[in-house]
Amino acid sequence: MTITIGTVTFDHVDYDTDDDVLYLSLGEPREPADSYGTPEGHNVRYDDQGQIIALTLVNAKWLLERDGEVRVTIPNRVSADTLSLALAA
């Protein structure tokens, strides 16, 4: 099974029925270099090159049943170089 969200197609899917958490990853799950929470309470994980490698959707089934969809807002990432330039200004 694959699930596509935006432009990312996750090919590893695991659903925890007890906690209603959907774990999506590109390939086998691996340690992220970085991780950000979304406004909806989900979690996006990135590799060391800033590419999305995993997504954790909290209350996935409940949200789908309640709203007919699960919304995910991918956080904007700011590079260290960009932040350094902004702080130096």
Sequence and secondary structure as in RCSB ss.txt:
>XXXX:A:sequence
MTITIGTVTFDHVDYDTDDDVLYLSLGEPREPADSYGTPEGHNVRYDDQGQIIALTLVNAKWLLERDGEVRVTIP
NRVSADTLSLALAA
>XXXX:A:secstr
  EEETTEEE EEEEETTTTEEEEESSS    SEEEE TTS EEEE TTS EEEEEEETHHHHHHHHSS      
    HHHHHHHHH 
